[in-house]
Protein backbone atom coordinates (compact mmCIF):
# COMPACT_ATOMS: atom_id res chain seq x y z
CA UNK A 1 0.00 0.00 0.00
CA UNK A 2 2.78 2.39 0.92
CA UNK A 3 4.73 2.02 -2.32
CA UNK A 4 1.63 2.18 -4.50
CA UNK A 5 0.33 5.25 -2.66
CA UNK A 6 3.65 6.99 -3.13
CA UNK A 7 3.66 6.06 -6.81
CA UNK A 8 0.09 7.39 -7.17
CA UNK A 9 1.05 10.65 -5.45
CA UNK A 10 4.17 11.05 -7.59
CA UNK A 11 2.21 10.32 -10.79
CA UNK A 12 -0.34 13.01 -9.99
CA UNK A 13 2.42 15.47 -9.16
CA UNK A 14 4.04 14.72 -12.51
CA UNK A 15 0.71 15.11 -14.34
CA UNK A 16 0.12 18.51 -12.74
CA UNK A 17 3.66 19.62 -13.53
CA UNK A 18 3.34 18.59 -17.19
CA UNK A 19 0.00 20.42 -17.49
CA UNK A 20 1.47 23.58 -16.04
CA UNK A 21 4.50 23.36 -18.34
CA UNK A 22 2.15 22.92 -21.29
CA UNK A 23 0.32 26.11 -20.32
CA UNK A 24 3.66 27.95 -20.01
CA UNK A 25 4.54 26.59 -23.44
CA UNK A 26 1.38 28.07 -24.95
CA UNK A 27 2.13 31.37 -23.30
CA UNK A 28 5.69 31.33 -24.66
CA UNK A 29 4.44 30.27 -28.08
CA UNK A 30 2.07 33.23 -28.33
CA UNK A 31 4.44 35.74 -26.75
CA UNK A 32 5.87 38.35 -29.12
CA UNK A 33 9.11 37.38 -30.84
CA UNK A 34 11.91 39.79 -30.20
CA UNK A 35 13.98 40.42 -33.31
CA UNK A 36 17.61 39.62 -32.79
CA UNK A 37 19.22 42.33 -34.91
CA UNK A 38 18.34 45.55 -36.66
CA UNK A 39 19.63 44.44 -40.06
CA UNK A 40 17.24 41.48 -40.29
CA UNK A 41 15.52 41.62 -43.68
CA UNK A 42 13.30 38.58 -43.39
CA UNK A 43 9.64 38.53 -42.72
CA UNK A 44 8.69 40.70 -39.78
CA UNK A 45 7.18 39.33 -36.63
CA UNK A 46 3.41 39.37 -36.49
CA UNK A 47 1.88 40.45 -33.24
CA UNK A 48 -0.29 37.80 -31.57
CA UNK A 49 -3.87 39.00 -31.21
CA UNK A 50 -4.50 40.27 -27.72
CA UNK A 51 -7.47 37.93 -27.20
CA UNK A 52 -5.31 34.88 -28.00
CA UNK A 53 -2.55 36.11 -25.72
CA UNK A 54 -5.03 36.72 -22.90
CA UNK A 55 -6.48 33.22 -23.31
CA UNK A 56 -2.97 31.76 -23.10
CA UNK A 57 -2.27 33.80 -19.94
CA UNK A 58 -5.61 32.77 -18.41
CA UNK A 59 -4.92 29.12 -19.27
CA UNK A 60 -1.52 29.34 -17.58
CA UNK A 61 -3.05 30.98 -14.51
CA UNK A 62 -5.83 28.38 -14.37
CA UNK A 63 -3.32 25.54 -14.54
CA UNK A 64 -1.19 27.19 -11.86
CA UNK A 65 -4.23 27.45 -9.55
CA UNK A 66 -5.29 23.90 -10.41
CA UNK A 67 -1.82 22.61 -9.62
CA UNK A 68 -1.76 24.45 -6.30
CA UNK A 69 -5.22 23.21 -5.29
CA UNK A 70 -4.71 19.63 -6.40
CA UNK A 71 -1.22 19.38 -4.90
CA UNK A 72 -2.74 20.17 -1.52
CA UNK A 73 -5.18 17.29 -2.01
CA UNK A 74 -2.56 14.95 -3.44
CA UNK A 75 -0.17 15.69 -0.60
CA UNK A 76 -2.90 14.73 1.87
CA UNK A 77 -2.22 11.16 0.74
CA UNK A 78 0.89 11.38 2.92
CA UNK A 79 -1.02 12.22 6.07
CA UNK A 80 -4.11 10.12 5.40
CA UNK A 81 -2.70 6.96 3.83
CA UNK A 82 1.08 6.69 3.76
CA UNK A 83 1.92 7.75 7.33
CA UNK A 84 -0.80 5.59 8.96
CA UNK A 85 0.29 2.64 6.83
CA UNK A 86 3.91 3.17 7.84
CA UNK A 87 2.91 3.40 11.50
CA UNK A 88 0.90 0.19 11.18
CA UNK A 89 3.87 -1.51 9.52
CA UNK A 90 6.16 -0.30 12.31
CA UNK A 91 3.76 -1.62 14.94
CA UNK A 92 3.62 -5.00 13.21
CA UNK A 93 7.42 -5.45 13.09
CA UNK A 94 7.73 -6.63 16.73
CA UNK A 95 4.81 -8.98 16.20
CA UNK A 96 6.49 -10.44 13.11
CA UNK A 97 9.67 -10.98 15.13
CA UNK A 98 7.78 -12.78 17.88
CA UNK A 99 5.95 -14.96 15.35
CA UNK A 100 9.23 -15.82 13.60
CA UNK A 101 10.85 -16.63 16.94
CA UNK A 102 7.87 -18.83 17.77
CA UNK A 103 8.20 -20.66 14.45
CA UNK A 104 11.94 -21.16 15.02
CA UNK A 105 11.35 -22.54 18.52
CA UNK A 106 8.63 -24.82 17.18
CA UNK A 107 11.09 -26.21 14.63
CA UNK A 108 13.65 -26.75 17.40
CA UNK A 109 11.02 -28.54 19.48
CA UNK A 110 10.03 -30.78 16.57
CA UNK A 111 13.69 -31.59 15.87
CA UNK A 112 14.32 -32.63 19.48
CA UNK A 113 10.99 -34.49 19.57
CA UNK A 114 11.93 -36.57 16.52
CA UNK A 115 15.39 -37.32 17.94
CA UNK A 116 13.87 -38.40 21.23
CA UNK A 117 11.25 -40.57 19.52
CA UNK A 118 13.93 -42.17 17.36
CA UNK A 119 16.07 -42.90 20.42
CA UNK A 120 13.12 -44.38 22.33
CA UNK A 121 12.19 -46.69 19.44
CA UNK A 122 15.61 -48.30 19.51
CA UNK A 123 15.12 -51.28 21.84
CA UNK A 124 18.74 -52.39 21.88
CA UNK A 125 20.53 -49.33 23.21
CA UNK A 126 24.12 -49.18 24.31
CA UNK A 127 25.35 -46.95 27.13
CA UNK A 128 26.34 -44.41 24.51
CA UNK A 129 22.81 -44.52 23.02
CA UNK A 130 21.29 -44.13 26.50
CA UNK A 131 23.50 -41.09 27.18
CA UNK A 132 22.50 -39.58 23.81
CA UNK A 133 18.83 -40.29 24.60
CA UNK A 134 19.15 -38.62 28.01
CA UNK A 135 20.79 -35.61 26.36
CA UNK A 136 18.05 -35.31 23.71
CA UNK A 137 15.36 -35.68 26.40
CA UNK A 138 16.98 -32.83 28.32
CA UNK A 139 17.14 -30.74 25.14
CA UNK A 140 13.50 -31.64 24.44
CA UNK A 141 12.52 -30.51 27.94
CA UNK A 142 14.34 -27.16 27.47
CA UNK A 143 12.86 -26.72 23.98
CA UNK A 144 9.38 -27.41 25.41
CA UNK A 145 9.92 -24.78 28.10
CA UNK A 146 11.24 -22.19 25.65
CA UNK A 147 8.42 -22.95 23.21
CA UNK A 148 5.79 -22.45 25.89
CA UNK A 149 7.45 -19.19 27.02
CA UNK A 150 7.50 -17.87 23.47
CA UNK A 151 3.89 -18.97 22.91
CA UNK A 152 2.86 -17.20 26.13
CA UNK A 153 4.74 -14.03 25.16
CA UNK A 154 2.98 -14.07 21.79
CA UNK A 155 -0.37 -14.49 23.50
CA UNK A 156 0.49 -11.60 25.85
CA UNK A 157 1.64 -9.50 22.91
CA UNK A 158 -1.60 -10.11 21.02
CA UNK A 159 -3.78 -9.18 23.96
TIMIMAR-443446 format. One record per atom (N, C-alpha, C): residue in one letter; atom name; x, y, z. Coordinates in nm, 3 decimals. Layout:
ATOM,rest,atom,c1,c2,c3
ATOM,A,CA,X,Y,Z
...
//
This chain:
ATOM,rest,atom,c1,c2,c3
ATOM,X,N,0.084,-0.119,0.000
ATOM,X,CA,0.000,0.000,0.000
ATOM,X,C,0.088,0.125,0.000
ATOM,X,N,0.193,0.121,0.078
ATOM,X,CA,0.278,0.239,0.092
ATOM,X,C,0.343,0.275,-0.042
ATOM,X,N,0.404,0.175,-0.106
ATOM,X,CA,0.473,0.202,-0.232
ATOM,X,C,0.376,0.246,-0.341
ATOM,X,N,0.260,0.181,-0.349
ATOM,X,CA,0.163,0.218,-0.450
ATOM,X,C,0.104,0.357,-0.425
ATOM,X,N,0.084,0.391,-0.299
ATOM,X,CA,0.033,0.525,-0.266
ATOM,X,C,0.134,0.632,-0.302
ATOM,X,N,0.261,0.603,-0.276
ATOM,X,CA,0.365,0.699,-0.313
ATOM,X,C,0.374,0.713,-0.464
ATOM,X,N,0.362,0.601,-0.534
ATOM,X,CA,0.366,0.606,-0.681
ATOM,X,C,0.247,0.685,-0.735
ATOM,X,N,0.129,0.666,-0.676
ATOM,X,CA,0.009,0.739,-0.717
ATOM,X,C,0.029,0.888,-0.696
ATOM,X,N,0.080,0.924,-0.577
ATOM,X,CA,0.105,1.065,-0.545
ATOM,X,C,0.204,1.125,-0.642
ATOM,X,N,0.314,1.054,-0.668
ATOM,X,CA,0.417,1.105,-0.759
ATOM,X,C,0.363,1.118,-0.902
ATOM,X,N,0.279,1.024,-0.944
ATOM,X,CA,0.221,1.032,-1.079
ATOM,X,C,0.133,1.155,-1.093
ATOM,X,N,0.051,1.181,-0.993
ATOM,X,CA,-0.034,1.301,-0.999
ATOM,X,C,0.049,1.428,-0.995
ATOM,X,N,0.154,1.429,-0.919
ATOM,X,CA,0.242,1.547,-0.916
ATOM,X,C,0.304,1.569,-1.052
ATOM,X,N,0.347,1.460,-1.117
ATOM,X,CA,0.404,1.472,-1.251
ATOM,X,C,0.300,1.520,-1.352
ATOM,X,N,0.178,1.468,-1.343
ATOM,X,CA,0.071,1.511,-1.434
ATOM,X,C,0.046,1.661,-1.420
ATOM,X,N,0.038,1.708,-1.296
ATOM,X,CA,0.012,1.851,-1.274
ATOM,X,C,0.128,1.936,-1.323
ATOM,X,N,0.249,1.888,-1.306
ATOM,X,CA,0.366,1.962,-1.353
ATOM,X,C,0.367,1.970,-1.505
ATOM,X,N,0.337,1.860,-1.572
ATOM,X,CA,0.334,1.859,-1.719
ATOM,X,C,0.225,1.954,-1.769
ATOM,X,N,0.108,1.953,-1.706
ATOM,X,CA,0.000,2.042,-1.749
ATOM,X,C,0.041,2.188,-1.734
ATOM,X,N,0.107,2.219,-1.624
ATOM,X,CA,0.147,2.358,-1.604
ATOM,X,C,0.255,2.397,-1.704
ATOM,X,N,0.347,2.306,-1.733
ATOM,X,CA,0.450,2.336,-1.834
ATOM,X,C,0.388,2.355,-1.972
ATOM,X,N,0.285,2.277,-2.002
ATOM,X,CA,0.215,2.292,-2.129
ATOM,X,C,0.153,2.432,-2.139
ATOM,X,N,0.093,2.477,-2.032
ATOM,X,CA,0.032,2.611,-2.032
ATOM,X,C,0.140,2.718,-2.047
ATOM,X,N,0.255,2.700,-1.982
ATOM,X,CA,0.366,2.795,-2.001
ATOM,X,C,0.415,2.790,-2.145
ATOM,X,N,0.413,2.672,-2.204
ATOM,X,CA,0.454,2.659,-2.344
ATOM,X,C,0.363,2.736,-2.436
ATOM,X,N,0.231,2.729,-2.412
ATOM,X,CA,0.138,2.807,-2.495
ATOM,X,C,0.163,2.956,-2.477
ATOM,X,N,0.189,2.995,-2.355
ATOM,X,CA,0.213,3.137,-2.330
ATOM,X,C,0.340,3.181,-2.401
ATOM,X,N,0.444,3.099,-2.396
ATOM,X,CA,0.569,3.133,-2.466
ATOM,X,C,0.550,3.131,-2.617
ATOM,X,N,0.469,3.039,-2.665
ATOM,X,CA,0.444,3.027,-2.808
ATOM,X,C,0.376,3.153,-2.862
ATOM,X,N,0.282,3.206,-2.787
ATOM,X,CA,0.207,3.323,-2.833
ATOM,X,C,0.270,3.455,-2.791
ATOM,X,N,0.377,3.450,-2.713
ATOM,X,CA,0.444,3.574,-2.675
ATOM,X,C,0.510,3.636,-2.797
ATOM,X,N,0.524,3.768,-2.796
ATOM,X,CA,0.587,3.835,-2.912
ATOM,X,C,0.732,3.790,-2.928
ATOM,X,N,0.773,3.778,-3.053
ATOM,X,CA,0.911,3.738,-3.084
ATOM,X,C,0.994,3.865,-3.091
ATOM,X,N,1.102,3.865,-3.020
ATOM,X,CA,1.191,3.979,-3.020
ATOM,X,C,1.292,3.957,-3.132
ATOM,X,N,1.304,4.055,-3.221
ATOM,X,CA,1.398,4.042,-3.331
ATOM,X,C,1.538,4.052,-3.277
ATOM,X,N,1.627,3.970,-3.334
ATOM,X,CA,1.761,3.962,-3.279
ATOM,X,C,1.854,4.074,-3.326
ATOM,X,N,1.833,4.126,-3.444
ATOM,X,CA,1.922,4.233,-3.491
ATOM,X,C,1.844,4.333,-3.577
ATOM,X,N,1.899,4.448,-3.590
ATOM,X,CA,1.834,4.555,-3.666
ATOM,X,C,1.842,4.529,-3.817
ATOM,X,N,1.945,4.462,-3.863
ATOM,X,CA,1.963,4.444,-4.006
ATOM,X,C,1.895,4.317,-4.059
ATOM,X,N,1.801,4.265,-3.986
ATOM,X,CA,1.724,4.148,-4.029
ATOM,X,C,1.628,4.190,-4.139
ATOM,X,N,1.634,4.123,-4.255
ATOM,X,CA,1.552,4.162,-4.368
ATOM,X,C,1.444,4.059,-4.399
ATOM,X,N,1.429,3.961,-4.315
ATOM,X,CA,1.330,3.858,-4.339
ATOM,X,C,1.190,3.910,-4.308
ATOM,X,N,1.103,3.820,-4.300
ATOM,X,CA,0.964,3.853,-4.272
ATOM,X,C,0.952,3.905,-4.129
ATOM,X,N,0.883,4.009,-4.109
ATOM,X,CA,0.869,4.070,-3.978
ATOM,X,C,0.776,3.990,-3.888
ATOM,X,N,0.799,4.005,-3.761
ATOM,X,CA,0.718,3.933,-3.663
ATOM,X,C,0.576,3.988,-3.662
ATOM,X,N,0.481,3.897,-3.654
ATOM,X,CA,0.341,3.937,-3.649
ATOM,X,C,0.297,3.933,-3.504
ATOM,X,N,0.235,4.037,-3.463
ATOM,X,CA,0.188,4.045,-3.324
ATOM,X,C,0.073,3.947,-3.302
ATOM,X,N,0.079,3.872,-3.192
ATOM,X,CA,-0.029,3.780,-3.157
ATOM,X,C,-0.150,3.862,-3.114
ATOM,X,N,-0.267,3.825,-3.163
ATOM,X,CA,-0.387,3.900,-3.121
ATOM,X,C,-0.399,3.899,-2.968
ATOM,X,N,-0.442,4.010,-2.918
ATOM,X,CA,-0.450,4.027,-2.772
ATOM,X,C,-0.543,3.923,-2.710
ATOM,X,N,-0.652,3.891,-2.775
ATOM,X,CA,-0.747,3.793,-2.720
ATOM,X,C,-0.681,3.655,-2.707
ATOM,X,N,-0.601,3.619,-2.806
ATOM,X,CA,-0.531,3.488,-2.800
ATOM,X,C,-0.427,3.489,-2.688
ATOM,X,N,-0.355,3.600,-2.677
ATOM,X,CA,-0.255,3.611,-2.572
ATOM,X,C,-0.320,3.607,-2.435
ATOM,X,N,-0.433,3.672,-2.420
ATOM,X,CA,-0.503,3.672,-2.290
ATOM,X,C,-0.554,3.532,-2.255
ATOM,X,N,-0.602,3.459,-2.357
ATOM,X,CA,-0.648,3.322,-2.331
ATOM,X,C,-0.531,3.233,-2.286
ATOM,X,N,-0.415,3.254,-2.349
ATOM,X,CA,-0.297,3.176,-2.310
ATOM,X,C,-0.256,3.209,-2.166
ATOM,X,N,-0.261,3.338,-2.131
ATOM,X,CA,-0.227,3.380,-1.994
ATOM,X,C,-0.328,3.323,-1.895
ATOM,X,N,-0.458,3.331,-1.931
ATOM,X,CA,-0.561,3.277,-1.841
ATOM,X,C,-0.547,3.126,-1.825
ATOM,X,N,-0.513,3.057,-1.934
ATOM,X,CA,-0.492,2.912,-1.927
ATOM,X,C,-0.375,2.881,-1.833
ATOM,X,N,-0.268,2.956,-1.845
ATOM,X,CA,-0.152,2.934,-1.758
ATOM,X,C,-0.189,2.961,-1.613
ATOM,X,N,-0.264,3.066,-1.587
ATOM,X,CA,-0.305,3.098,-1.451
ATOM,X,C,-0.400,2.991,-1.397
ATOM,X,N,-0.490,2.942,-1.481
ATOM,X,CA,-0.583,2.838,-1.437
ATOM,X,C,-0.508,2.709,-1.402
ATOM,X,N,-0.410,2.674,-1.485
ATOM,X,CA,-0.332,2.554,-1.454
ATOM,X,C,-0.247,2.572,-1.329
ATOM,X,N,-0.197,2.693,-1.308
ATOM,X,CA,-0.119,2.719,-1.186
ATOM,X,C,-0.207,2.704,-1.063
ATOM,X,N,-0.330,2.759,-1.068
ATOM,X,CA,-0.423,2.745,-0.955
ATOM,X,C,-0.465,2.599,-0.936
ATOM,X,N,-0.492,2.532,-1.048
ATOM,X,CA,-0.529,2.390,-1.041
ATOM,X,C,-0.418,2.308,-0.978
ATOM,X,N,-0.295,2.335,-1.020
ATOM,X,CA,-0.182,2.261,-0.962
ATOM,X,C,-0.171,2.287,-0.813
ATOM,X,N,-0.185,2.410,-0.772
ATOM,X,CA,-0.176,2.445,-0.630
ATOM,X,C,-0.286,2.374,-0.550
ATOM,X,N,-0.409,2.383,-0.601
ATOM,X,CA,-0.522,2.321,-0.529
ATOM,X,C,-0.509,2.169,-0.523
ATOM,X,N,-0.479,2.109,-0.636
ATOM,X,CA,-0.471,1.963,-0.640
ATOM,X,C,-0.349,1.909,-0.566
ATOM,X,N,-0.239,1.984,-0.566
ATOM,X,CA,-0.122,1.938,-0.490
ATOM,X,C,-0.152,1.932,-0.341
ATOM,X,N,-0.234,2.024,-0.292
ATOM,X,CA,-0.274,2.017,-0.152
ATOM,X,C,-0.349,1.887,-0.126
ATOM,X,N,-0.440,1.852,-0.216
ATOM,X,CA,-0.518,1.729,-0.201
ATOM,X,C,-0.430,1.606,-0.218
ATOM,X,N,-0.343,1.610,-0.318
ATOM,X,CA,-0.256,1.495,-0.344
ATOM,X,C,-0.160,1.473,-0.227
ATOM,X,N,-0.111,1.582,-0.171
ATOM,X,CA,-0.017,1.569,-0.060
ATOM,X,C,-0.085,1.521,0.068
ATOM,X,N,-0.218,1.529,0.072
ATOM,X,CA,-0.290,1.473,0.187
ATOM,X,C,-0.280,1.321,0.191
ATOM,X,N,-0.242,1.261,0.079
ATOM,X,CA,-0.222,1.116,0.074
ATOM,X,C,-0.115,1.078,0.176
ATOM,X,N,-0.015,1.165,0.193
ATOM,X,CA,0.089,1.138,0.292
ATOM,X,C,0.031,1.125,0.432
ATOM,X,N,-0.052,1.222,0.470
ATOM,X,CA,-0.102,1.222,0.607
ATOM,X,C,-0.216,1.124,0.629
ATOM,X,N,-0.293,1.097,0.523
ATOM,X,CA,-0.411,1.012,0.540
ATOM,X,C,-0.387,0.865,0.508
ATOM,X,N,-0.290,0.835,0.422
ATOM,X,CA,-0.270,0.696,0.383
ATOM,X,C,-0.129,0.648,0.415
ATOM,X,N,-0.029,0.719,0.366
ATOM,X,CA,0.108,0.669,0.376
ATOM,X,C,0.158,0.665,0.520
ATOM,X,N,0.143,0.774,0.594
ATOM,X,CA,0.192,0.775,0.733
ATOM,X,C,0.120,0.674,0.821
ATOM,X,N,-0.015,0.664,0.816
ATOM,X,CA,-0.080,0.559,0.896
ATOM,X,C,-0.037,0.418,0.856
ATOM,X,N,-0.017,0.396,0.727
ATOM,X,CA,0.029,0.264,0.683
ATOM,X,C,0.170,0.234,0.733
ATOM,X,N,0.255,0.336,0.733
ATOM,X,CA,0.391,0.317,0.784
ATOM,X,C,0.389,0.292,0.935
ATOM,X,N,0.302,0.363,1.006
ATOM,X,CA,0.291,0.340,1.150
ATOM,X,C,0.239,0.198,1.178
ATOM,X,N,0.142,0.155,1.100
ATOM,X,CA,0.090,0.019,1.118
ATOM,X,C,0.199,-0.083,1.089
ATOM,X,N,0.276,-0.060,0.984
ATOM,X,CA,0.387,-0.151,0.952
ATOM,X,C,0.489,-0.153,1.066
ATOM,X,N,0.520,-0.037,1.121
ATOM,X,CA,0.616,-0.030,1.231
ATOM,X,C,0.564,-0.102,1.355
ATOM,X,N,0.433,-0.093,1.379
ATOM,X,CA,0.376,-0.162,1.494
ATOM,X,C,0.371,-0.313,1.474
ATOM,X,N,0.367,-0.357,1.350
ATOM,X,CA,0.362,-0.500,1.321
ATOM,X,C,0.500,-0.566,1.323
ATOM,X,N,0.606,-0.488,1.312
ATOM,X,CA,0.742,-0.545,1.309
ATOM,X,C,0.773,-0.628,1.434
ATOM,X,N,0.746,-0.579,1.556
ATOM,X,CA,0.773,-0.663,1.673
ATOM,X,C,0.690,-0.791,1.673
ATOM,X,N,0.567,-0.780,1.626
ATOM,X,CA,0.481,-0.898,1.620
ATOM,X,C,0.539,-1.000,1.522
ATOM,X,N,0.587,-0.954,1.409
ATOM,X,CA,0.649,-1.044,1.311
ATOM,X,C,0.771,-1.113,1.371
ATOM,X,N,0.849,-1.039,1.449
ATOM,X,CA,0.967,-1.098,1.513
ATOM,X,C,0.926,-1.207,1.611
ATOM,X,N,0.824,-1.180,1.690
ATOM,X,CA,0.778,-1.278,1.788
ATOM,X,C,0.723,-1.402,1.717
ATOM,X,N,0.650,-1.383,1.610
ATOM,X,CA,0.595,-1.496,1.535
ATOM,X,C,0.708,-1.577,1.471
ATOM,X,N,0.809,-1.511,1.419
ATOM,X,CA,0.923,-1.582,1.360
ATOM,X,C,0.997,-1.658,1.468
ATOM,X,N,1.017,-1.595,1.583
ATOM,X,CA,1.085,-1.663,1.694
ATOM,X,C,1.005,-1.785,1.736
ATOM,X,N,0.873,-1.770,1.741
ATOM,X,CA,0.787,-1.883,1.777
ATOM,X,C,0.802,-1.997,1.677
ATOM,X,N,0.804,-1.964,1.548
ATOM,X,CA,0.820,-2.066,1.445
ATOM,X,C,0.956,-2.135,1.456
ATOM,X,N,1.061,-2.057,1.485
ATOM,X,CA,1.194,-2.116,1.502
ATOM,X,C,1.197,-2.211,1.622
ATOM,X,N,1.136,-2.169,1.732
ATOM,X,CA,1.135,-2.254,1.852
ATOM,X,C,1.050,-2.379,1.830
ATOM,X,N,0.945,-2.366,1.750
ATOM,X,CA,0.863,-2.482,1.718
ATOM,X,C,0.944,-2.582,1.637
ATOM,X,N,1.023,-2.532,1.541
ATOM,X,CA,1.109,-2.621,1.463
ATOM,X,C,1.213,-2.691,1.552
ATOM,X,N,1.270,-2.615,1.646
ATOM,X,CA,1.365,-2.675,1.740
ATOM,X,C,1.297,-2.785,1.820
ATOM,X,N,1.178,-2.756,1.871
ATOM,X,CA,1.102,-2.854,1.948
ATOM,X,C,1.076,-2.980,1.866
ATOM,X,N,1.032,-2.963,1.742
ATOM,X,CA,1.003,-3.078,1.657
ATOM,X,C,1.129,-3.158,1.627
ATOM,X,N,1.243,-3.090,1.611
ATOM,X,CA,1.369,-3.159,1.587
ATOM,X,C,1.406,-3.245,1.708
ATOM,X,N,1.398,-3.188,1.827
ATOM,X,CA,1.432,-3.263,1.948
ATOM,X,C,1.330,-3.374,1.973
ATOM,X,N,1.203,-3.348,1.940
ATOM,X,CA,1.099,-3.449,1.957
ATOM,X,C,1.128,-3.570,1.868
ATOM,X,N,1.164,-3.546,1.743
ATOM,X,CA,1.193,-3.657,1.652
ATOM,X,C,1.318,-3.734,1.695
ATOM,X,N,1.419,-3.664,1.744
ATOM,X,CA,1.539,-3.732,1.794
ATOM,X,C,1.506,-3.820,1.914
ATOM,X,N,1.424,-3.764,2.003
ATOM,X,CA,1.387,-3.840,2.123
ATOM,X,C,1.303,-3.962,2.085
ATOM,X,N,1.208,-3.944,1.996
ATOM,X,CA,1.125,-4.057,1.952
ATOM,X,C,1.210,-4.164,1.884
ATOM,X,N,1.305,-4.122,1.804
ATOM,X,CA,1.393,-4.217,1.736
ATOM,X,C,1.477,-4.294,1.838
ATOM,X,N,1.528,-4.223,1.938
ATOM,X,CA,1.607,-4.290,2.042
ATOM,X,C,1.524,-4.386,2.126
ATOM,X,N,1.400,-4.351,2.153
ATOM,X,CA,1.312,-4.438,2.233
ATOM,X,C,1.269,-4.563,2.155
ATOM,X,N,1.260,-4.554,2.024
ATOM,X,CA,1.219,-4.669,1.944
ATOM,X,C,1.328,-4.776,1.938
ATOM,X,N,1.449,-4.734,1.954
ATOM,X,CA,1.561,-4.830,1.951
ATOM,X,C,1.558,-4.913,2.079
ATOM,X,N,1.524,-5.041,2.066
ATOM,X,CA,1.512,-5.128,2.184
ATOM,X,C,1.647,-5.175,2.235
ATOM,X,N,1.741,-5.194,2.147
ATOM,X,CA,1.874,-5.239,2.188
ATOM,X,C,1.966,-5.118,2.191
ATOM,X,N,1.973,-5.054,2.307
ATOM,X,CA,2.053,-4.933,2.321
ATOM,X,C,2.179,-4.965,2.400
ATOM,X,N,2.287,-4.907,2.357
ATOM,X,CA,2.412,-4.918,2.431
ATOM,X,C,2.416,-4.805,2.534
ATOM,X,N,2.519,-4.804,2.615
ATOM,X,CA,2.535,-4.695,2.713
ATOM,X,C,2.549,-4.561,2.641
ATOM,X,N,2.617,-4.564,2.530
ATOM,X,CA,2.634,-4.441,2.451
ATOM,X,C,2.498,-4.393,2.398
ATOM,X,N,2.415,-4.488,2.351
ATOM,X,CA,2.281,-4.452,2.302
ATOM,X,C,2.194,-4.399,2.415
ATOM,X,N,2.207,-4.460,2.534
ATOM,X,CA,2.129,-4.413,2.650
ATOM,X,C,2.171,-4.271,2.691
ATOM,X,N,2.302,-4.244,2.685
ATOM,X,CA,2.350,-4.109,2.718
ATOM,X,C,2.299,-4.008,2.615
ATOM,X,N,2.300,-4.047,2.487
ATOM,X,CA,2.250,-3.958,2.381
ATOM,X,C,2.101,-3.935,2.398
ATOM,X,N,2.027,-4.042,2.437
ATOM,X,CA,1.883,-4.029,2.460
ATOM,X,C,1.856,-3.936,2.577
ATOM,X,N,1.933,-3.950,2.684
ATOM,X,CA,1.915,-3.862,2.801
ATOM,X,C,1.943,-3.716,2.762
ATOM,X,N,2.045,-3.698,2.681
ATOM,X,CA,2.079,-3.561,2.636
ATOM,X,C,1.966,-3.503,2.551
ATOM,X,N,1.913,-3.581,2.456
ATOM,X,CA,1.805,-3.531,2.371
ATOM,X,C,1.677,-3.509,2.451
ATOM,X,N,1.653,-3.592,2.555
ATOM,X,CA,1.536,-3.568,2.640
ATOM,X,C,1.550,-3.438,2.717
ATOM,X,N,1.671,-3.410,2.763
ATOM,X,CA,1.698,-3.283,2.832
ATOM,X,C,1.678,-3.166,2.736
ATOM,X,N,1.731,-3.179,2.614
ATOM,X,CA,1.714,-3.074,2.514
ATOM,X,C,1.566,-3.057,2.479
ATOM,X,N,1.494,-3.169,2.471
ATOM,X,CA,1.350,-3.164,2.444
ATOM,X,C,1.277,-3.091,2.556
ATOM,X,N,1.314,-3.118,2.680
ATOM,X,CA,1.252,-3.051,2.794
ATOM,X,C,1.276,-2.900,2.785
ATOM,X,N,1.401,-2.859,2.758
ATOM,X,CA,1.434,-2.716,2.747
ATOM,X,C,1.362,-2.653,2.627
ATOM,X,N,1.355,-2.725,2.516
ATOM,X,CA,1.286,-2.672,2.398
ATOM,X,C,1.137,-2.657,2.427
ATOM,X,N,1.080,-2.750,2.504
ATOM,X,CA,0.938,-2.741,2.541
ATOM,X,C,0.915,-2.618,2.629
ATOM,X,N,1.004,-2.595,2.723
ATOM,X,CA,0.992,-2.478,2.810
ATOM,X,C,1.003,-2.348,2.731
ATOM,X,N,1.103,-2.341,2.644
ATOM,X,CA,1.124,-2.219,2.565
ATOM,X,C,1.006,-2.197,2.471
ATOM,X,N,0.956,-2.305,2.412
ATOM,X,CA,0.842,-2.295,2.321
ATOM,X,C,0.719,-2.242,2.394
ATOM,X,N,0.696,-2.292,2.514
ATOM,X,CA,0.579,-2.245,2.589
ATOM,X,C,0.597,-2.099,2.632
ATOM,X,N,0.720,-2.059,2.667
ATOM,X,CA,0.745,-1.919,2.702
ATOM,X,C,0.720,-1.827,2.582
ATOM,X,N,0.769,-1.868,2.466
ATOM,X,CA,0.750,-1.787,2.347
ATOM,X,C,0.602,-1.781,2.310
ATOM,X,N,0.532,-1.894,2.321
ATOM,X,CA,0.389,-1.897,2.291
ATOM,X,C,0.313,-1.804,2.387
ATOM,X,N,0.351,-1.808,2.515
ATOM,X,CA,0.286,-1.720,2.613
ATOM,X,C,0.316,-1.573,2.585
ATOM,X,N,0.440,-1.544,2.546
ATOM,X,CA,0.474,-1.403,2.516
ATOM,X,C,0.398,-1.356,2.392
ATOM,X,N,0.378,-1.444,2.296
ATOM,X,CA,0.298,-1.407,2.179
ATOM,X,C,0.153,-1.382,2.218
ATOM,X,N,0.100,-1.468,2.303
ATOM,X,CA,-0.037,-1.449,2.350
ATOM,X,C,-0.051,-1.317,2.427
ATOM,X,N,0.050,-1.285,2.509
ATOM,X,CA,0.049,-1.160,2.585
ATOM,X,C,0.059,-1.041,2.489
ATOM,X,N,0.144,-1.057,2.387
ATOM,X,CA,0.164,-0.950,2.291
ATOM,X,C,0.036,-0.923,2.211
ATOM,X,N,-0.038,-1.028,2.180
ATOM,X,CA,-0.160,-1.011,2.102
ATOM,X,C,-0.274,-0.952,2.183
ATOM,X,N,-0.270,-0.970,2.312
ATOM,X,CA,-0.378,-0.918,2.396
ATOM,X,C,-0.347,-0.777,2.432
//
